[in-house]
Amino acid sequence: MLPELPSATLRLSIDRDALAANWRALDRLSGQARAGAAVKADAYGLGVAVAAPVLRDAGCEDFFVAHWQEVPALLAHVPANGVAVLHGPLTAADAAFAKSAGVRPVINSLHQARLWIEAAGGPCDVMIDTGINRIGLNMADLSDPLIGQLQIDVLHSHLASAEEESALNAAQQMRWNAARGQVQHKRASLANSAGIMLGPAYHGDLTRPGLSLFGGVPCADLAQEIRQVVRPETALIQVREIGAGESVGYNATFVAERDMRVGVVSLGYVDGYLRAWSGKGMLRSMDRQLPVIGRVSMDMTAVDLTAATDLREGDWVMVDYTLPEASAASGLSQYELLTLLGRRFAR
Ligand SMILES: *Cc1c(COP(=O)(O)O)cnc(C)c1O
């Protein structure tokens, strides 16, 4: 038998209080509606085993994943009747799985409606496409007799441009409202994180925030409400002195102008710290700045240790990763920044 593994050299510090506070803030901002939680993609990279219990204990009762394969990990923490699967059933096997697991499929097409009725599946959700033209029933499909046979819990639609001032928002809201008058359902839902800020007409009975639970700020109005949740930390695995004129990293893109001290951290693009950060990222030791120098490699990144000459191999440093700022600096979206964070981080 192998001995117990030593600690990882990468960890995600996850502020559970901030996560719970973000859900409560989004629930409050949802007014008459309750906030659920989109926890697809392993809770946007945080780890569903970390995020789901915190959200559940904060009071969240509705959870959304995209794939059937994401259901088991979530059911270890929340009751099945609070789980809906956004992509819906593509095969009879998917429908059978949903039925026996006791989770709701989100029905996105007449094909999916037929599968669910043939499985005698029971309660389900329905997604109507009101203008994003991605997945969901067309408005015209709503009068199909198959839809009348469904036992609909939540009638959903999804906004294409919630974080922008766009005429599409009002147009989608009106179509969703019209659909609410056309089909029997228990609850209605339209808003993602940014959609919550569009006001009561967008709230319905249930909102579906994802990004902002985990610290994302998609629109300025949310900046005051949302706290940072995720902070990547990494260990220095080497410290070296280099002379003026020496280069650092692949393709020698950084050349030292003076003798300097360089640190190498155990974080690379495979961990989600993409090459976009080459020569641009910032790490930190307390409030001392350690700029990334040269190219980010697969497993390593070099930093300038001029501001922190006391640091040694084995010391830990933090990565600047406040999502709105990191997005502006890297050109990656806040969604990408979160969901890229890899499996080598201890969580
Ligand atoms: C991912 C997703 C959400 C969450 O959106 P955020 O912008 O992350 O708040 C809500 N609804 C649906 C249908 C989704 O796919």
Ligand as a Chemical Component Dictionary entry (heavy atoms), coordinates in Angstrom:
data_LIG
# 
_chem_comp.id                   LIG 
_chem_comp.type                 NON-POLYMER 
_chem_comp.pdbx_formal_charge   0 
_chem_comp.three_letter_code    LIG 
# 
loop_
_chem_comp_atom.comp_id 
_chem_comp_atom.atom_id 
_chem_comp_atom.alt_atom_id 
_chem_comp_atom.type_symbol 
_chem_comp_atom.charge 
_chem_comp_atom.model_Cartn_x 
_chem_comp_atom.model_Cartn_y 
_chem_comp_atom.model_Cartn_z 
_chem_comp_atom.pdbx_ordinal 
LIG C1 C1 C 0 -25.045 28.406 -16.712 1  
LIG C2 C2 C 0 -26.468 28.787 -16.689 2  
LIG C3 C3 C 0 -26.937 29.725 -15.757 3  
LIG C4 C4 C 0 -26.020 30.512 -14.842 4  
LIG O1 O1 O 0 -25.559 31.653 -15.533 5  
LIG P1 P1 P 0 -24.534 32.696 -14.903 6  
LIG O2 O2 O 0 -24.337 33.686 -15.986 7  
LIG O3 O3 O 0 -23.296 31.927 -14.586 8  
LIG O4 O4 O 0 -25.165 33.265 -13.682 9  
LIG C5 C5 C 0 -28.292 29.954 -15.719 10 
LIG N1 N1 N 0 -29.142 29.318 -16.567 11 
LIG C6 C6 C 0 -28.711 28.441 -17.497 12 
LIG C7 C7 C 0 -29.688 27.794 -18.409 13 
LIG C8 C8 C 0 -27.361 28.152 -17.600 14 
LIG O5 O5 O 0 -26.930 27.305 -18.529 15 
# 
loop_
_chem_comp_bond.comp_id 
_chem_comp_bond.atom_id_1 
_chem_comp_bond.atom_id_2 
_chem_comp_bond.value_order 
_chem_comp_bond.pdbx_ordinal 
LIG C1 C2 SING 1  
LIG C2 C3 SING 2  
LIG C2 C8 DOUB 3  
LIG C3 C4 SING 4  
LIG C3 C5 DOUB 5  
LIG C4 O1 SING 6  
LIG O1 P1 SING 7  
LIG P1 O2 DOUB 8  
LIG P1 O3 SING 9  
LIG P1 O4 SING 10 
LIG C5 N1 SING 11 
LIG N1 C6 DOUB 12 
LIG C6 C7 SING 13 
LIG C6 C8 SING 14 
LIG C8 O5 SING 15 
# 
